[in-house]
């Protein structure tokens, strides 16, 4: 079954890492648990860590809806 289209605006970033980290991300993606490839897996792990930091009060939580002030 195909994934539904993402309705949230996205932006592309470039991330450089070591071959070892890329290899680990690719290995993790084989399970399909975090994503279907290294980039999806990195995205999932990054979001997971940001949520963890927010819960511990070490990162800001979203307090507004982006673009809402432009209406």
Secondary structure in CASP SS format (residue, H / E / C, confidence):
PFRMAT SS
TARGET T0000
AUTHOR 0000-0000-0000
METHOD secondary structure of the structure
MODEL  1
X C 1.00
X C 1.00
X C 1.00
X C 1.00
X C 1.00
X C 1.00
X C 1.00
X C 1.00
X C 1.00
X C 1.00
X C 1.00
X C 1.00
X C 1.00
X C 1.00
X C 1.00
X C 1.00
X C 1.00
X C 1.00
X H 1.00
X H 1.00
X H 1.00
X H 1.00
X H 1.00
X H 1.00
X H 1.00
X H 1.00
X H 1.00
X H 1.00
X H 1.00
X C 1.00
X C 1.00
X C 1.00
X C 1.00
X C 1.00
X C 1.00
X C 1.00
X C 1.00
X H 1.00
X H 1.00
X H 1.00
X H 1.00
X H 1.00
X H 1.00
X H 1.00
X H 1.00
X H 1.00
X H 1.00
X H 1.00
X H 1.00
X H 1.00
X H 1.00
X H 1.00
X H 1.00
X H 1.00
X H 1.00
X C 1.00
X C 1.00
X C 1.00
X C 1.00
X C 1.00
X C 1.00
X C 1.00
X C 1.00
X C 1.00
X C 1.00
X C 1.00
X C 1.00
X H 1.00
X H 1.00
X H 1.00
X C 1.00
END
